[in-house]
């Protein structure tokens, strides 16, 4: 069983149930601030919306841990004369995932239930049945009888999410929308909490200046990590995101690697990652008997590690990932054991970082 504390588990559950489409992260960032403020030396929100929690020695090397809190979503763009709502996507959606889904429109007056669908299969002609559905063929039904009734409830620009759920499965697995990347956000925030707890109980010293950042707008271009790096000016950075688990049908392990839920956090190797940071993570995992998995990517990563590495004159950057099945769907699945072990690995990395550490590749 996981060693996650009840308070930290409650925080994770609340995060999964809190809406955070890119550009609309304020509700989840309030949750992050409330959780970490009692533990951090300082918690601030920058003008972009990143929440930066800091602890440790301001004179020590600056370590930035980044986990984005935003999730894919939609936003209202049009209401027709019958009160049906049309929307654009925020982030990368497969429209097939949206058909028949329960949705929530997050209005100024609170959450508004909706459903999203297309015309029934009985009414599709032979050509339509063979076609992949397009986003413009879908609409949201909030139950309104007219445009006037719908306009009284929603307005253009209101964000939309899948019905947010937290569903425990067997073997300590959890399913629901937004595991990408609230699991990574939780990991970096929890790592700081553990560091501070061990310093307070005199189990360790924190000789670096640790900044755990709940970044924004990753799903639309890694935007929050870029501005957070500009603010923190890190010497070392580790991004935490999800990666595709390959322990389910139809996933080609020869292309995606052998990545299992419950197998531990995934440490990435490749040109986007500092070899010194990567080897240090592997060594710490082995030293502390933290299960881990290896993966490789031969290009710039499609996550926060990408922009962190090339900030300013360059930042020694690592990438740790949480295995995730069914990414960008209503039923993403992660293991609580994996996020526990990822947080522990990052905590150990921070506690071992000193001014004497040199991350220049030899």
GISULLIN-V919826 format. One line per field, one symbol per residue. psi: psi as a letter, one per 40 degrees, with the letter a starting at -180 (. if undefined). A space follows every 50 residues. Layout:
psi: ???
This chain:
psi: iiehidddddddddddehifihefeddddddddddededidihihiddeh hhhiiaheeiihhhhhhheiiiaiiheihideeihiiiihahihddedhe ihihhgideihhiiihaiiiddehiddddeihiideeiihheeieidddd dediihehihiihhihhhaiffihiiiedhfddddddddddddddddddd efdiigeihhhhhgiifdefffddddddddddgidiihihaiihiefiie hhdddeighiheeiihhiiidehhdddddddddddddefhiiiiiiheih ifaddddddehbeihhiihhihhhififiefihihddddddddddddddd dehidehhehh.
